């Protein structure tokens, strides 16, 4: 490594600070017990809303909730079913947002 020991030390310090800054900005704070319970309740209500909609064929949909944001996954029979599942999830009280990752089922 070239340069003076002091320059090398500064470079190491700046590198360590940059790594710490990236990690601290990308690490979410831990959820409280109350938030976990609220998210579990929201997930249950979203699953119930999806199951209650007779117009969609998306029965194997996965529902995950973190801080009120719902992530839907699984397969659906049509694009309309995917959109309806997203609308159903959005309509549940307490839902702050929906990431709809449901995929269109391909027929073989």
C-alpha positions in Angstrom: 0.0 0.0 0.0 1.5 3.4 -0.9 1.2 6.6 0.9 1.9 7.7 4.4 0.7 5.7 7.4 -1.5 8.7 8.4 -3.2 8.7 4.9 -3.7 4.9 5.1 -5.3 5.3 8.5 -7.7 8.1 7.2 -8.7 5.9 4.2 -9.4 3.0 6.6 -11.4 5.2 8.8 -13.4 6.7 6.0 -14.1 3.2 4.6 -15.3 2.0 7.9 -17.6 5.0 8.3 -19.1 4.5 4.8 -19.8 0.8 5.6 -21.4 1.7 8.9 -23.5 4.4 7.2 -24.8 1.9 4.6 -25.6 -0.7 7.2 -27.4 1.7 9.5 -29.5 3.1 6.7 -30.6 -0.3 5.4 -31.3 -2.1 8.7 -34.9 -1.7 9.7 -35.5 -1.2 13.4 -37.0 -4.2 15.2 -40.7 -4.4 15.4 -42.4 -4.3 18.8 -44.6 -7.1 20.1 -47.6 -4.9 19.6 -46.7 -4.2 16.0 -46.1 -7.9 15.3 -49.6 -8.7 16.8 -51.2 -5.9 14.8 -49.5 -7.2 11.6 -50.7 -10.8 12.4 -54.2 -9.5 12.9 -54.1 -7.6 9.6 -52.8 -10.7 7.8 -55.7 -12.7 9.2 -58.2 -10.0 8.0 -56.7 -9.9 4.6 -56.8 -13.7 4.2 -60.5 -13.6 5.3 -61.2 -10.8 2.7 -59.6 -12.9 -0.1 -61.4 -16.0 0.9 -64.8 -14.1 1.1 -64.5 -12.8 -2.5 -66.4 -15.3 -4.7 -65.1 -13.6 -7.8 -61.4 -14.4 -7.5 -59.6 -17.7 -8.1 -56.6 -17.1 -5.8 -57.1 -19.5 -3.0 -53.5 -20.4 -2.4 -52.4 -16.8 -1.9 -49.7 -16.0 0.7 -50.1 -13.0 2.8 -47.3 -11.3 4.8 -47.6 -8.1 6.6 -44.9 -5.8 8.0 -45.7 -2.5 9.6 -49.1 -2.5 7.9 -47.7 -3.2 4.4 -49.2 -6.3 2.8 -47.2 -8.5 0.4 -49.3 -10.9 -1.6 -47.9 -14.0 -3.3 -49.0 -17.1 -5.1 -50.8 -17.9 -8.3 -54.1 -16.7 -9.7 -56.3 -17.8 -12.6 -56.5 -14.4 -14.4 -55.1 -10.9 -14.4 -58.5 -9.8 -13.1 -58.1 -12.1 -10.1 -54.7 -10.6 -9.4 -56.1 -7.1 -9.5 -59.1 -8.1 -7.4 -56.9 -9.6 -4.7 -54.9 -6.4 -4.5 -58.1 -4.3 -4.2 -59.5 -6.7 -1.6 -56.3 -6.4 0.5 -56.2 -2.6 0.1 -59.7 -2.3 1.4 -58.9 -4.0 4.8 -58.7 -1.4 7.6 -55.1 -1.0 8.8 -53.5 -1.8 5.5 -51.0 1.0 4.6 -49.9 -0.5 1.2 -49.9 -3.6 -0.9 -47.1 -5.3 -2.8 -49.0 -7.6 -5.1 -46.6 -10.3 -6.2 -49.3 -12.8 -7.3 -48.3 -14.4 -10.6 -50.6 -15.5 -13.4 -50.9 -19.3 -13.4 -49.9 -20.7 -16.8 -51.9 -23.6 -18.1 -49.9 -26.6 -19.4 
